[in-house]
Amino acid sequence: MIRVAVSGAAGRMGQAVCAAVEAAGDLALAGRADPALDVELTAVLDDADVVVDFTRPDAAVGNARTALAAGVHVVIGTTGWAEDDLRAACHGGRANCFAAPNFAIGAVLMMRFAAEAARHMAAAEIVELHHAAKLDAPSGTAARTAALMAPSLGEVPIHSVRLPGIVADQEVILGDVAQTLTIRHATTDRTSFMPGVLLAVRRVADLPESPVIGLEHLLD
């Protein structure tokens, strides 16, 4: 049984993670940390093997540092932080850290297909659409997609849309002579992220290095 604490438990993603953990037979919800619940992260670490973080870009790296120093593994779903900052926070840590810009299996496949298509098309642009409360722009998924396509196309422009009624969608539009190719992933509910989150929770303790960034590493 893996004991899981959720940081950002009062948020929409945090609530979904708590429900998914409680429904899994091999996982146990060890604690819910969130300023809205008046519970600090440090208060739930003693009972946890893994912390799942869905908080804010300005808090995620510090939360990871705190958990790793306590010997608790970390799975980060928050986006908007700097990779160098996370790597510095993980240095010398007593546990492992895994982070992903997107935990939906379809989104990971979209990124992979986009990187492959970029090798054969002349140009591309990315349109990412998220709910109005999302703090970072461009999204972590869009930034990751652009980075994977960059070796073939150079800098790929990203357009960010923030509107109510949207969860998380992304289109990669590639163009060449007399043709276009669109690769699109749409998220209709936050439960789409849960299989990937639980996969990371189950695998984080066995990572060969820390941090590991990107769900594709676990799928392979």
Backbone as a chain_set.jsonl record, in Angstrom:
{"seq": "MIRVAVSGAAGRMGQAVCAAVEAAGDLALAGRADPALDVELTAVLDDADVVVDFTRPDAAVGNARTALAAGVHVVIGTTGWAEDDLRAACHGGRANCFAAPNFAIGAVLMMRFAAEAARHMAAAEIVELHHAAKLDAPSGTAARTAALMAPSLGEVPIHSVRLPGIVADQEVILGDVAQTLTIRHATTDRTSFMPGVLLAVRRVADLPESPVIGLEHLLD", "coords": {"N": [[0.836, -1.187, 0.0], [0.686, 2.115, -0.991], [1.183, 5.17, 0.488], [-0.359, 8.235, 0.023], [-0.112, 11.696, -0.096], [-1.782, 14.755, -0.816], [-0.977, 17.79, -2.173], [-2.389, 20.895, -2.469], [-4.952, 20.115, -2.292], [-7.512, 21.153, -2.138], [-8.114, 22.293, -4.54], [-9.398, 21.995, -7.96], [-8.04, 20.013, -9.492], [-6.648, 18.818, -7.411], [-8.733, 17.767, -5.827], [-9.717, 15.859, -7.603], [-7.518, 14.126, -7.748], [-7.413, 13.202, -5.092], [-9.82, 11.748, -4.98], [-9.286, 9.775, -6.913], [-7.123, 8.424, -5.775], [-8.317, 7.417, -3.451], [-10.035, 5.607, -4.607], [-8.408, 3.657, -5.603], [-7.124, 0.413, -5.19], [-4.557, -0.181, -4.271], [-3.523, 2.062, -3.128], [-3.428, 4.594, -0.571], [-5.018, 7.375, 0.852], [-3.191, 9.691, 2.477], [-3.186, 12.26, 3.451], [-4.391, 15.663, 3.186], [-3.254, 18.598, 1.983], [-3.485, 22.093, 2.001], [-3.741, 25.611, 1.732], [-6.363, 26.547, 1.849], [-7.582, 24.654, 3.371], [-6.377, 25.021, 5.698], [-4.123, 23.505, 6.273], [-0.806, 22.721, 6.383], [1.83, 21.645, 4.149], [3.934, 20.353, 5.474], [2.631, 19.173, 7.581], [1.52, 16.813, 6.703], [3.473, 15.124, 5.831], [4.748, 13.146, 7.411], [3.166, 10.882, 7.361], [3.212, 10.02, 4.769], [4.216, 8.392, 1.721], [4.447, 9.327, -0.827], [4.055, 12.518, -2.281], [1.662, 14.279, -4.086], [1.627, 17.038, -6.118], [-0.419, 19.638, -6.947], [-0.475, 22.674, -7.183], [0.56, 25.908, -7.185], [2.53, 27.745, -9.622], [4.515, 29.25, -8.323], [4.879, 27.92, -5.968], [5.342, 25.199, -6.24], [8.004, 24.161, -6.658], [9.305, 24.776, -4.228], [7.693, 23.262, -2.522], [8.349, 20.718, -3.432], [11.054, 20.613, -2.713], [10.825, 20.658, 0.086], [9.419, 18.249, 0.602], [11.161, 16.304, -0.492], [13.408, 16.647, 1.123], [12.436, 15.565, 3.41], [12.394, 12.939, 2.798], [10.332, 12.013, 1.221], [8.782, 10.956, -1.706], [8.0, 12.757, -4.751], [5.424, 13.807, -6.922], [4.784, 15.93, -9.485], [2.305, 17.909, -10.814], [1.743, 20.486, -11.244], [2.377, 23.307, -13.34], [4.549, 25.731, -14.992], [6.851, 26.389, -13.617], [10.467, 26.772, -13.459], [12.694, 24.621, -15.116], [15.411, 24.384, -14.392], [15.337, 25.33, -11.773], [13.848, 23.326, -10.508], [15.532, 21.122, -10.839], [17.681, 21.933, -9.287], [16.448, 21.957, -6.788], [16.022, 19.269, -6.412], [18.526, 18.236, -6.142], [20.624, 16.337, -4.197], [18.513, 15.417, -2.719], [16.534, 13.215, -0.627], [14.805, 11.487, -1.769], [12.806, 10.638, -4.692], [11.816, 12.579, -7.59], [9.185, 13.245, -9.812], [7.878, 14.825, -12.671], [5.378, 16.185, -14.813], [4.166, 17.868, -17.697], [1.668, 17.27, -18.596], [-0.711, 14.842, -17.778], [-2.431, 13.272, -19.201], [-2.881, 10.473, -21.218], [-3.457, 10.612, -23.947], [-2.602, 13.212, -24.548], [0.146, 12.988, -24.25], [0.702, 11.264, -26.354], [-0.101, 12.94, -28.445], [1.92, 14.902, -28.329], [4.107, 13.336, -29.001], [3.426, 12.486, -31.615], [3.361, 14.978, -32.857], [6.027, 15.773, -32.743], [7.147, 13.875, -34.43], [5.815, 14.493, -36.844], [6.832, 17.024, -37.295], [9.295, 16.592, -38.4], [8.829, 16.288, -41.061], [7.341, 18.321, -42.153], [6.985, 21.782, -43.193], [6.535, 23.988, -41.499], [5.053, 25.082, -38.376], [2.499, 25.81, -35.929], [1.242, 26.282, -32.603], [-1.762, 26.01, -30.822], [-3.062, 26.499, -27.747], [-5.593, 25.831, -25.388], [-7.18, 26.689, -22.426], [-8.895, 26.584, -19.22], [-10.259, 29.538, -17.659], [-9.049, 30.126, -15.237], [-6.457, 29.23, -15.224], [-3.095, 29.807, -14.463], [-0.565, 30.016, -15.742], [0.902, 30.851, -18.887], [2.513, 30.383, -21.944], [0.932, 27.096, -21.716], [2.275, 24.296, -19.853], [2.186, 21.975, -21.354], [2.067, 22.911, -24.006], [4.518, 24.267, -24.169], [6.265, 22.141, -23.8], [5.634, 20.591, -26.042], [6.44, 22.316, -28.105], [9.177, 22.373, -27.578], [9.893, 19.738, -28.161], [9.464, 19.712, -30.878], [11.237, 21.569, -31.813], [13.941, 20.773, -32.627], [13.555, 20.072, -35.299], [12.115, 22.183, -36.511], [12.874, 24.581, -35.406], [12.071, 27.499, -33.447], [8.759, 27.241, -32.406], [5.783, 28.95, -32.796], [3.449, 29.796, -30.189], [0.078, 30.036, -29.271], [-2.063, 31.231, -26.828], [-5.13, 30.567, -25.234], [-7.582, 31.552, -22.944], [-10.46, 30.708, -21.486], [-13.738, 30.475, -20.02], [-15.48, 27.333, -19.623], [-13.764, 25.634, -20.901], [-11.564, 22.88, -20.451], [-8.875, 21.607, -20.969], [-7.301, 21.881, -23.91], [-5.49, 21.25, -26.957], [-4.07, 22.184, -30.077], [-1.958, 21.288, -32.696], [-0.81, 22.684, -35.514], [0.378, 21.99, -38.602], [2.088, 22.994, -41.551], [2.649, 22.746, -45.091], [3.616, 22.625, -48.545], [0.717, 23.33, -50.2], [-0.89, 21.987, -48.313], [-2.142, 21.093, -45.048], [-1.704, 19.82, -41.724], [-3.371, 18.802, -38.885], [-3.033, 18.123, -35.509], [-4.797, 17.188, -32.777], [-5.711, 17.366, -29.373], [-8.213, 16.867, -27.0], [-9.552, 17.606, -23.838], [-12.143, 16.608, -21.826], [-12.832, 16.22, -19.223], [-11.413, 16.277, -15.927], [-10.804, 13.798, -14.97], [-9.471, 12.475, -16.95], [-6.787, 12.836, -16.566], [-6.085, 11.23, -14.456], [-5.302, 8.376, -14.669], [-2.625, 8.662, -15.573], [-1.482, 10.17, -13.477], [-1.711, 8.355, -11.321], [-0.14, 6.286, -12.325], [2.375, 7.528, -12.233], [2.619, 7.91, -9.464], [2.848, 5.279, -8.619], [5.248, 4.558, -9.796], [7.287, 6.333, -9.123], [9.056, 5.851, -6.982], [10.888, 4.083, -8.007], [12.423, 5.312, -9.936], [15.211, 5.794, -12.14], [16.733, 8.062, -11.964], [16.656, 11.461, -10.703], [15.371, 14.732, -11.055], [12.766, 13.199, -13.115], [11.264, 14.166, -16.064], [8.286, 14.304, -17.782], [5.699, 12.305, -18.967], [6.013, 10.438, -20.945], [8.31, 8.996, -20.455], [7.594, 7.117, -18.578], [5.658, 5.659, -19.901], [7.112, 4.332, -21.817]], "CA": [[0.0, 0.0, 0.0], [1.442, 3.369, -1.088], [0.473, 6.255, 1.171], [-0.271, 9.408, -0.846], [-0.634, 12.983, 0.358], [-2.053, 15.644, -1.941], [-0.742, 19.208, -1.92], [-3.333, 21.564, -3.348], [-6.078, 19.183, -2.252], [-8.8, 21.837, -2.244], [-8.325, 22.715, -5.922], [-10.132, 21.034, -8.786], [-7.185, 18.868, -9.769], [-6.367, 18.163, -6.142], [-9.893, 16.968, -5.458], [-9.771, 14.701, -8.501], [-6.46, 13.207, -7.328], [-7.845, 12.571, -3.838], [-10.843, 10.757, -5.31], [-8.661, 8.676, -7.635], [-6.326, 7.666, -4.798], [-9.235, 6.69, -2.574], [-10.676, 4.539, -5.374], [-7.394, 2.674, -6.005], [-6.96, -0.595, -4.156], [-3.187, -0.274, -3.777], [-3.118, 3.368, -2.636], [-4.177, 5.117, 0.572], [-4.902, 8.824, 0.986], [-2.558, 9.923, 3.766], [-3.382, 13.625, 3.928], [-4.772, 16.714, 2.244], [-2.635, 19.864, 2.363], [-3.932, 23.222, 1.194], [-4.052, 26.781, 2.576], [-7.809, 26.663, 2.014], [-7.966, 23.717, 4.423], [-5.559, 25.385, 6.861], [-3.21, 22.386, 6.52], [0.471, 22.907, 5.712], [2.421, 20.443, 3.578], [4.746, 19.674, 6.489], [1.769, 18.449, 8.517], [1.086, 15.527, 6.148], [4.616, 14.382, 5.304], [5.132, 11.999, 8.24], [2.329, 9.721, 7.05], [3.151, 9.841, 3.322], [5.318, 7.884, 0.92], [4.481, 10.15, -2.039], [3.228, 13.726, -2.325], [1.257, 14.753, -5.406], [1.504, 18.496, -6.029], [-1.152, 20.456, -7.913], [-0.629, 23.932, -6.451], [0.81, 27.101, -7.983], [3.9, 27.753, -10.143], [5.461, 29.839, -7.377], [4.946, 27.095, -4.759], [5.603, 23.788, -6.522], [9.411, 23.793, -6.462], [9.547, 24.8, -2.796], [7.03, 22.095, -1.953], [9.164, 19.553, -3.773], [12.257, 20.655, -1.878], [10.43, 20.295, 1.441], [9.081, 16.829, 0.654], [12.358, 15.503, -0.746], [14.257, 16.726, 2.315], [11.831, 14.682, 4.412], [12.448, 11.574, 2.313], [9.053, 11.668, 0.596], [8.798, 11.118, -3.153], [7.13, 13.845, -5.221], [4.876, 13.815, -8.28], [4.359, 17.312, -9.714], [1.448, 18.198, -11.946], [1.759, 21.941, -11.417], [3.255, 23.766, -14.413], [4.916, 27.135, -14.924], [8.115, 26.561, -12.916], [11.662, 26.655, -14.304], [13.303, 23.298, -14.975], [16.664, 24.495, -13.639], [14.991, 25.465, -10.353], [13.449, 22.016, -9.998], [16.717, 20.26, -10.754], [18.443, 22.379, -8.116], [15.712, 21.533, -5.593], [16.145, 17.818, -6.283], [19.919, 17.866, -5.905], [20.893, 15.915, -2.831], [17.292, 15.017, -2.041], [16.515, 11.858, -0.079], [13.758, 10.738, -2.464], [12.736, 10.918, -6.123], [10.83, 13.551, -8.069], [8.694, 13.091, -11.169], [7.012, 15.932, -13.068], [4.878, 16.085, -16.189], [3.314, 18.994, -18.079], [0.324, 16.772, -18.845], [-0.805, 13.447, -17.379], [-3.356, 12.548, -20.066], [-2.149, 9.611, -22.145], [-3.65, 11.154, -25.289], [-1.772, 14.401, -24.722], [1.521, 12.525, -24.452], [0.762, 10.766, -27.724], [-0.153, 14.111, -29.313], [3.254, 15.494, -28.364], [4.985, 12.43, -29.743], [3.068, 12.559, -33.03], [3.752, 16.3, -33.352], [7.478, 15.763, -32.94], [7.407, 13.083, -35.637], [5.34, 15.239, -38.011], [7.704, 18.187, -37.5], [10.436, 16.177, -39.214], [8.441, 16.141, -42.459], [6.553, 19.471, -42.58], [7.822, 22.979, -43.311], [6.325, 24.955, -40.418], [3.972, 24.695, -37.465], [2.128, 26.67, -34.815], [0.498, 25.576, -31.561], [-2.831, 26.748, -30.154], [-3.452, 25.801, -26.519], [-6.791, 26.425, -24.814], [-7.397, 26.233, -21.06], [-9.896, 27.291, -18.418], [-9.891, 30.932, -17.392], [-8.298, 30.258, -13.988], [-5.089, 28.747, -15.349], [-2.224, 30.943, -14.186], [0.594, 30.141, -16.622], [0.704, 30.855, -20.336], [1.819, 29.209, -22.47], [0.821, 25.943, -20.833], [3.42, 23.407, -19.843], [2.056, 21.039, -22.466], [2.449, 23.599, -25.239], [5.955, 24.52, -24.125], [6.935, 20.854, -24.007], [5.426, 20.219, -27.443], [7.312, 23.169, -28.918], [10.56, 21.943, -27.373], [10.1, 18.481, -28.875], [9.443, 19.998, -32.315], [12.265, 22.552, -32.131], [15.083, 20.276, -33.404], [13.214, 19.996, -36.715], [11.528, 23.404, -37.064], [13.255, 25.78, -34.69], [11.058, 27.989, -32.509], [7.384, 27.059, -32.863], [4.915, 29.92, -32.11], [2.375, 29.265, -29.345], [-1.023, 30.954, -29.023], [-2.758, 30.798, -25.621], [-6.519, 30.996, -25.065], [-8.101, 31.303, -21.601], [-11.893, 30.969, -21.539], [-14.581, 29.55, -19.256], [-16.068, 26.258, -20.409], [-12.698, 24.786, -21.439], [-10.698, 22.219, -19.464], [-7.506, 21.682, -21.501], [-7.232, 21.415, -25.294], [-4.345, 21.753, -27.722], [-3.944, 21.869, -31.492], [-0.693, 21.533, -33.387], [-1.14, 22.842, -36.927], [1.585, 21.958, -39.421], [1.82, 23.359, -42.934], [3.655, 22.56, -46.132], [3.112, 23.03, -49.853], [-0.654, 22.956, -50.559], [-1.49, 21.061, -47.358], [-1.942, 21.279, -43.61], [-1.962, 18.668, -40.867], [-3.721, 19.231, -37.538], [-3.035, 17.094, -34.47], [-5.563, 17.836, -31.721], [-6.109, 16.603, -28.19], [-9.227, 17.579, -26.225], [-9.864, 17.063, -22.521], [-13.506, 16.966, -21.44], [-12.985, 16.113, -17.767], [-10.112, 16.111, -15.268], [-10.519, 12.381, -14.735], [-8.566, 11.996, -18.001], [-5.41, 12.916, -16.087], [-5.849, 10.385, -13.284], [-4.457, 7.197, -14.908], [-1.226, 9.074, -15.634], [-1.047, 10.554, -12.133], [-1.54, 7.152, -10.512], [1.031, 5.6, -12.856], [3.558, 8.2, -11.68], [2.669, 7.608, -8.033], [3.311, 3.897, -8.45], [6.583, 4.358, -10.378], [8.266, 7.353, -8.74], [10.08, 5.328, -6.066], [11.843, 3.256, -8.742], [13.056, 6.059, -11.012], [16.664, 5.639, -12.171], [17.335, 9.361, -11.669], [15.673, 12.442, -10.218], [13.991, 14.472, -11.468], [12.385, 12.746, -14.436], [10.216, 15.079, -16.53], [7.574, 13.839, -18.967], [5.044, 11.014, -18.784], [6.451, 9.507, -21.978], [9.36, 8.143, -19.903], [6.959, 6.012, -17.876], [4.937, 4.859, -20.879], [8.077, 3.509, -22.534]], "C": [[0.878, 1.247, 0.0], [0.605, 4.48, -0.471], [0.721, 7.567, 0.42], [-0.885, 10.615, -0.156], [-0.779, 13.893, -0.855], [-1.865, 17.086, -1.499], [-1.52, 20.011, -2.957], [-4.639, 20.8, -3.396], [-7.429, 19.855, -2.404], [-9.111, 22.302, -3.66], [-9.028, 21.639, -6.734], [-9.301, 19.809, -9.131], [-6.876, 18.102, -8.491], [-7.518, 17.287, -5.681], [-10.009, 15.713, -6.318], [-8.719, 13.665, -8.124], [-6.869, 12.479, -6.051], [-8.863, 11.471, -4.118], [-10.24, 9.54, -6.004], [-7.837, 7.797, -6.693], [-7.236, 6.827, -3.907], [-9.894, 5.51, -3.294], [-9.709, 3.431, -5.769], [-7.13, 1.695, -4.865], [-5.577, -0.663, -3.552], [-2.66, 1.048, -3.226], [-3.996, 3.774, -1.454], [-3.957, 6.617, 0.661], [-4.415, 9.148, 2.389], [-2.773, 11.33, 4.297], [-3.727, 14.57, 2.808], [-4.179, 18.022, 2.749], [-3.105, 20.962, 1.422], [-4.17, 24.398, 2.138], [-5.553, 26.943, 2.825], [-8.339, 25.727, 3.095], [-7.238, 23.995, 5.725], [-4.644, 24.222, 7.277], [-1.939, 22.612, 5.707], [0.998, 21.578, 5.176], [3.194, 19.657, 4.638], [3.9, 18.838, 7.447], [1.36, 17.076, 8.007], [2.244, 14.648, 5.698], [4.937, 13.129, 6.102], [4.367, 10.737, 7.869], [2.347, 9.353, 5.568], [4.41, 9.195, 2.76], [5.54, 8.755, -0.311], [3.586, 11.359, -1.83], [2.926, 14.044, -3.787], [0.963, 16.238, -5.298], [0.742, 19.063, -7.217], [-1.474, 21.774, -7.21], [-0.477, 25.117, -7.382], [2.254, 27.076, -8.486], [4.921, 28.289, -9.144], [5.623, 29.021, -6.107], [5.473, 25.692, -5.015], [7.043, 23.371, -6.229], [9.761, 23.786, -4.976], [8.893, 23.627, -2.093], [7.824, 20.83, -2.216], [10.405, 19.485, -2.903], [11.941, 20.194, -0.452], [10.158, 18.799, 1.557], [10.322, 15.956, 0.471], [13.299, 15.514, 0.446], [13.744, 15.824, 3.429], [11.838, 13.222, 3.97], [11.165, 11.088, 1.679], [9.153, 11.94, -0.9], [7.757, 12.146, -3.582], [6.705, 13.594, -6.658], [4.271, 15.193, -8.503], [3.516, 17.398, -10.974], [1.311, 19.682, -12.199], [2.713, 22.3, -12.55], [3.606, 25.235, -14.196], [6.205, 27.411, -14.171], [9.279, 26.386, -13.902], [12.336, 25.306, -14.05], [14.6, 23.352, -14.182], [16.396, 24.615, -12.149], [14.6, 24.116, -9.757], [14.649, 21.094, -9.858], [17.581, 20.652, -9.555], [17.769, 21.916, -6.831], [15.873, 20.039, -5.35], [17.559, 17.379, -5.923], [20.136, 17.527, -4.43], [19.661, 15.484, -2.061], [17.334, 13.559, -1.622], [15.456, 10.985, -0.745], [13.742, 11.173, -3.924], [11.627, 11.904, -6.463], [10.486, 13.247, -9.519], [7.766, 14.257, -11.472], [6.57, 15.724, -14.508], [4.027, 17.304, -16.497], [1.879, 18.572, -18.332], [0.295, 15.28, -18.528], [-1.811, 12.652, -18.21], [-2.56, 11.75, -21.097], [-2.263, 10.149, -23.575], [-2.803, 12.371, -25.559], [-0.313, 14.023, -24.951], [1.698, 12.002, -25.872], [0.713, 11.907, -28.729], [1.229, 14.749, -29.451], [4.214, 14.634, -29.179], [4.703, 12.504, -31.241], [3.492, 13.891, -33.639], [5.254, 16.363, -33.621], [7.857, 14.977, -34.187], [6.999, 13.861, -36.888], [6.248, 16.418, -38.331], [8.909, 17.85, -38.369], [10.13, 16.225, -40.701], [7.649, 17.326, -43.001], [7.395, 20.736, -42.465], [7.705, 23.921, -42.12], [5.172, 24.485, -39.55], [3.698, 25.806, -36.472], [1.25, 25.867, -33.867], [-0.555, 26.51, -30.984], [-3.231, 25.943, -28.927], [-4.582, 26.574, -25.847], [-7.034, 25.828, -23.43], [-8.469, 27.069, -20.379], [-9.364, 28.653, -17.976], [-9.033, 31.103, -16.146], [-6.854, 29.78, -14.097], [-4.126, 29.918, -15.309], [-1.117, 31.12, -15.211], [0.184, 30.095, -18.087], [2.057, 31.168, -20.987], [1.774, 28.07, -21.458], [2.09, 25.109, -20.884], [3.387, 22.414, -20.981], [2.499, 21.674, -23.77], [3.956, 23.844, -25.288], [6.74, 23.239, -24.384], [6.81, 20.412, -25.457], [6.358, 21.013, -28.349], [8.767, 22.746, -28.792], [10.862, 20.653, -28.125], [10.151, 18.687, -30.387], [10.614, 20.872, -32.753], [13.46, 21.989, -32.906], [14.823, 20.219, -34.91], [12.818, 21.337, -37.307], [12.052, 24.688, -36.428], [12.135, 26.226, -33.762], [9.663, 27.877, -33.123], [6.492, 28.041, -32.108], [3.793, 29.226, -31.342], [1.345, 30.363, -29.113], [-1.84, 30.413, -27.853], [-4.151, 31.406, -25.548], [-6.956, 30.614, -23.656], [-9.575, 31.696, -21.575], [-12.637, 30.028, -20.601], [-15.19, 28.507, -20.18], [-15.058, 25.304, -21.002], [-11.962, 24.121, -20.283], [-9.25, 22.351, -19.931], [-7.482, 21.06, -22.887], [-5.951, 21.948, -25.942], [-4.406, 21.281, -29.162], [-2.527, 22.186, -31.957], [-1.015, 21.548, -34.882], [0.17, 22.942, -37.712], [1.22, 22.252, -40.865], [2.991, 23.061, -43.847], [2.988, 22.903, -47.464], [1.717, 22.449, -50.085], [-1.306, 21.974, -49.595], [-1.245, 21.519, -45.92], [-2.268, 19.971, -42.907], [-2.246, 19.194, -39.473], [-3.756, 18.023, -36.604], [-3.676, 17.728, -33.24], [-5.864, 16.865, -30.589], [-7.074, 17.451, -27.384], [-9.477, 16.851, -24.919], [-11.253, 17.539, -22.123], [-13.736, 16.898, -19.943], [-11.622, 15.828, -17.153], [-9.805, 14.658, -14.916], [-9.591, 11.812, -15.801], [-7.112, 11.984, -17.545], [-5.074, 11.847, -15.048], [-5.066, 9.102, -13.563], [-2.968, 7.537, -14.965], [-0.675, 9.464, -14.276], [-0.789, 9.314, -11.287], [-0.376, 6.301, -11.004], [2.299, 6.21, -12.27], [3.708, 7.917, -10.196], [3.258, 6.22, -7.798], [4.754, 3.697, -8.904], [7.663, 5.263, -9.813], [9.374, 6.793, -7.846], [11.175, 4.573, -6.804], [12.542, 3.991, -9.885], [14.575, 5.897, -10.973], [17.418, 6.926, -11.869], [16.241, 10.299, -11.198], [16.191, 13.854, -10.47], [13.907, 13.811, -12.834], [11.188, 13.6, -14.863], [9.594, 14.548, -17.811], [7.014, 12.442, -18.789], [5.491, 9.99, -19.81], [7.529, 8.553, -21.457], [8.773, 6.957, -19.159], [6.208, 5.111, -18.836], [5.884, 3.906, -21.61], [8.732, 2.473, -21.641]], "O": [[1.717, 1.419, 0.884], [-0.541, 4.701, -0.863], [1.868, 7.96, 0.208], [-2.024, 10.569, 0.309], [0.003, 13.812, -1.802], [-2.517, 17.547, -0.562], [-1.339, 19.835, -4.161], [-5.351, 20.825, -4.4], [-8.404, 19.196, -2.766], [-10.249, 22.668, -3.954], [-9.229, 20.52, -6.265], [-9.8, 18.685, -9.071], [-6.846, 16.872, -8.493], [-7.296, 16.178, -5.195], [-10.354, 14.639, -5.824], [-8.986, 12.464, -8.171], [-6.687, 11.266, -5.946], [-8.773, 10.381, -3.553], [-10.629, 8.406, -5.725], [-7.855, 6.571, -6.804], [-6.95, 5.659, -3.643], [-10.267, 4.525, -2.658], [-10.14, 2.371, -6.224], [-6.936, 2.1, -3.719], [-5.419, -1.151, -2.432], [-1.48, 1.151, -2.891], [-5.149, 3.356, -1.346], [-2.822, 7.082, 0.555], [-5.121, 8.918, 3.37], [-2.562, 11.573, 5.485], [-3.409, 14.331, 1.643], [-4.554, 18.504, 3.818], [-3.123, 20.789, 0.203], [-4.73, 24.221, 3.22], [-5.964, 27.417, 3.883], [-9.404, 25.964, 3.666], [-7.442, 23.309, 6.726], [-4.421, 23.985, 8.464], [-1.991, 22.686, 4.479], [0.652, 20.514, 5.689], [3.113, 18.43, 4.685], [4.404, 17.896, 8.058], [0.899, 16.246, 8.79], [2.019, 13.532, 5.228], [5.364, 12.132, 5.519], [4.879, 9.632, 8.049], [1.593, 8.479, 5.14], [5.517, 9.416, 3.251], [6.666, 8.907, -0.783], [2.495, 11.246, -1.272], [3.83, 14.075, -4.623], [0.143, 16.653, -4.479], [1.201, 18.98, -8.356], [-2.581, 21.975, -6.709], [-1.3, 25.311, -8.276], [3.114, 26.459, -7.858], [6.065, 27.835, -9.12], [6.425, 29.383, -5.246], [5.998, 25.055, -4.101], [7.269, 22.33, -5.613], [10.448, 22.875, -4.512], [9.471, 23.055, -1.169], [7.959, 19.974, -1.341], [10.766, 18.416, -2.41], [12.703, 19.43, 0.142], [10.614, 18.154, 2.501], [10.511, 14.981, 1.199], [13.923, 14.498, 0.75], [14.51, 15.375, 4.282], [11.34, 12.357, 4.691], [10.927, 9.883, 1.603], [9.559, 13.026, -1.314], [6.769, 12.382, -2.886], [7.516, 13.216, -7.503], [3.347, 15.586, -7.792], [3.952, 17.013, -12.059], [0.82, 20.095, -13.249], [3.753, 21.66, -12.703], [3.036, 25.899, -13.33], [6.622, 28.566, -14.09], [9.095, 25.915, -15.024], [12.522, 24.903, -12.902], [14.868, 22.457, -13.38], [17.144, 24.065, -11.341], [14.978, 23.8, -8.629], [14.769, 20.368, -8.872], [18.147, 19.786, -8.887], [18.45, 21.524, -5.884], [15.86, 19.592, -4.203], [17.758, 16.261, -5.449], [19.862, 18.335, -3.542], [19.75, 15.212, -0.863], [18.079, 12.762, -2.192], [15.238, 9.852, -0.318], [14.57, 11.982, -4.345], [10.643, 12.045, -5.736], [11.368, 13.021, -10.348], [6.956, 14.64, -10.628], [7.301, 15.156, -15.318], [3.244, 17.736, -15.652], [0.97, 19.4, -18.291], [1.175, 14.536, -18.96], [-2.021, 11.468, -17.944], [-1.676, 12.287, -21.764], [-1.286, 10.144, -24.324], [-2.328, 12.558, -26.679], [0.383, 14.656, -25.745], [2.713, 12.263, -26.517], [1.399, 11.865, -29.751], [1.654, 15.094, -30.554], [5.028, 15.146, -29.948], [5.632, 12.577, -32.045], [3.927, 13.943, -34.789], [5.69, 16.943, -34.615], [8.773, 15.359, -34.915], [7.736, 13.891, -37.873], [6.42, 16.776, -39.497], [9.481, 18.735, -39.005], [11.046, 16.206, -41.524], [7.315, 17.346, -44.186], [8.388, 20.769, -41.739], [8.678, 24.585, -41.764], [4.408, 23.601, -39.938], [4.561, 26.643, -36.206], [0.599, 24.902, -34.267], [-0.267, 27.67, -30.692], [-3.695, 24.81, -29.061], [-4.542, 27.801, -25.747], [-7.089, 24.608, -23.277], [-8.891, 28.11, -20.884], [-8.154, 28.873, -17.933], [-8.354, 32.12, -16.005], [-6.097, 29.917, -13.137], [-4.305, 30.904, -16.024], [-0.754, 32.252, -15.529], [-0.753, 29.394, -18.469], [2.694, 32.149, -20.601], [2.497, 28.086, -20.461], [2.876, 25.199, -21.828], [4.431, 22.045, -21.52], [3.222, 21.057, -24.553], [4.591, 23.65, -26.325], [7.747, 23.246, -25.091], [7.773, 19.913, -26.04], [6.987, 20.456, -29.249], [9.509, 22.755, -29.775], [11.956, 20.487, -28.664], [10.808, 17.925, -31.097], [10.948, 20.911, -33.937], [13.964, 22.683, -33.789], [15.757, 20.308, -35.706], [13.134, 21.622, -38.462], [11.702, 25.78, -36.876], [11.328, 25.401, -33.333], [9.421, 28.364, -34.228], [6.441, 27.979, -30.88], [3.257, 28.208, -31.781], [1.705, 31.496, -28.794], [-2.266, 29.259, -27.881], [-4.333, 32.603, -25.77], [-6.73, 29.486, -23.219], [-9.904, 32.881, -21.634], [-12.207, 28.891, -20.407], [-15.392, 28.758, -21.368], [-15.435, 24.27, -21.553], [-11.761, 24.743, -19.24], [-8.481, 23.12, -19.354], [-7.627, 19.845, -23.026], [-5.406, 22.967, -25.52], [-4.749, 20.132, -29.439], [-1.978, 23.24, -31.635], [-1.443, 20.538, -35.441], [0.963, 23.862, -37.507], [0.176, 21.818, -41.351], [4.154, 23.114, -43.446], [1.876, 23.431, -47.47], [1.55, 21.232, -50.158], [-2.18, 21.205, -49.997], [-0.282, 22.227, -45.624], [-3.006, 19.131, -43.423], [-1.446, 19.955, -38.928], [-4.427, 17.029, -36.88], [-3.152, 18.709, -32.712], [-6.221, 15.708, -30.813], [-6.798, 18.619, -27.11], [-9.599, 15.626, -24.894], [-11.512, 18.742, -22.088], [-14.714, 17.448, -19.437], [-10.771, 15.206, -17.788], [-8.663, 14.327, -14.597], [-8.98, 10.766, -15.582], [-6.299, 11.221, -18.067], [-3.899, 11.586, -14.79], [-4.213, 8.75, -12.749], [-2.141, 6.779, -14.458], [0.465, 9.135, -13.949], [0.236, 9.226, -10.611], [0.305, 5.662, -10.202], [3.201, 5.482, -11.855], [4.823, 7.705, -9.72], [4.064, 6.02, -6.89], [5.418, 2.765, -8.449], [8.848, 4.991, -10.003], [10.521, 7.227, -7.95], [12.282, 4.433, -6.284], [13.189, 3.356, -10.719], [15.165, 5.866, -9.893], [18.607, 6.891, -11.553], [15.054, 9.982, -11.278], [17.337, 14.152, -10.135], [14.857, 13.856, -13.616], [10.22, 13.741, -14.116], [10.286, 14.362, -18.812], [7.752, 11.502, -18.496], [5.364, 8.789, -19.574], [7.657, 7.433, -21.95], [9.392, 5.894, -19.111], [6.128, 3.904, -18.605], [5.492, 2.799, -21.978], [9.572, 1.701, -22.104]]}, "num_chains": 1, "name": "protein.A"}
